[in-house]
Amino acid sequence: MKIRQHHSWVLTVEEAIALQEKLTKEVITVDQIPQPVRYVAGVDMGFESAGTISRAAVAVLSFPALQLQEYAIARRPTSFPYIPGLLSFREIPALLDALEKINTTPDLILCDGQGIAHPRRLGIASHLGLILDMPTIGVAKSLLVGKHQEVPNVKGSWQPIIHRKETIGAALRTRVGTKPVYISSGHRVSLPTAIDYVLQCTPKYRLPETTRIADKLSKSDD
């Protein structure tokens, strides 16, 4: 997969925040997804050597069958500190390395993290989507900002996440008896469509198959 030129990753914290505030104006939260969707991808991160090495994994699955078609792993030195709200600057460089290795270009990418459900509306899913100019969805395991009402214990039930009087995402029940996941538009995907695709990618467990497979790859011993 060819990655277009992107901004520098050598940034101070102040420069990273300023860049987020600039880029968020470019995020698209209406549907611009190629049809039909034939391939979906998951991306996830792990770290090695006490966090000094970033290990990125991408898994490409057929859709809607959700069969693994291709995967790639990439490592590089970790160059940005762990700072909540700025994780994309720590993780995306290695993710781009992994994405460059795959031959199957996905139609949609599900990211392990936030989309616009972020203090500056530019979580990793939105940031990655802008760089790739591709549809992306944020699928986070925990809430970063905002509040929501209790989600009924029924698969497919959801409640809007509200922050500063704005709906920024959804707390979605993907499996009965488990905690909800936190869905938000990344780029070129609306919230209702994001919820629909996440449910289609989550036939059995709490997390989408894209995330589950990418997570295992990012932590395996190869």
Residue, then its C-alpha position, 0 to 999 in steps of 0.5 A: m500500500k502506497i503512503r502519500q507524503h505526510h507531516s514531520w513526526v519530530l514535534t514538541v508537545e506544543e507543536a503536536i497540539a497545534l497540528q491537531e487543532k489545524l488538522t481537525k478542520e479537515v476531518i470529514t464525518v459524512d460517508q465517503i466509503p467506496q462501495p462495495v466494501r470488500y476488505v476491512a482492516g484493523v490496526d493495533m500497537g504493541f511495544e517492546s524493550a520497555g517501550t523503546i520499540s514500537r511494534a505495529a500490526v495491520a490485519v486485512l480481512s475480507f468483508p463480510a466474511l471476516q477471513l484474514q487475507e493479509y497481515a504485516i508487522a513493522r517495528r521502529p524506535t519509539s520517538f514520542p512520549y506517552i501523553p493521553g490525547l497525543l497517542s497518534f504521534r507515538e503510534i502512527p509512524a510505525l502503523l504507516d510502516a506496517l501499512e506500506k507492507i500490505n498489498t491489499t488496500p482495505d476499503l475501511i480501517l478500524c483503529d484501536g483508539q478514538g476518532i473524533a471522540h477526543p478533546r480536540r476531535l482528532g484521535i488516532a483514527s481521524h489522524l490516520g484517516l487524514i494521512l491516508d485519505m481513507p475511511t476510518i473508524g475509532v473503536a476504543k476500549s475506554l472513554l477518553v472524553g464525554k459522558h453517556q447514559e447507561v447502555p441497555n444490556v442488549k447487543g446493538s444497543w448504544q447511547p450517544i457520547i456527549h462532550r461540550k453539548e456535542t455528540i462525538g461518538a457512541a457507547l455501543r454494546t457489542r456483546v451481552g454481559t460485557k462493557p460497551v466499546y466506544i465508537s466514533s467517526g474517524h474520517r469519511v464515515s458518519l457515526p451511524t455507519a460506523i456503528d453499523y460496520v463495527l457490529q458487522c465486524t463483531p459477530k461473537y466477541r466484545l471487540p471487532e475481529t479486525t481489532r482482535i486479530a491485529d491485537k494478537l499480531s502486535k503482541s505475538d512473539d514472532 
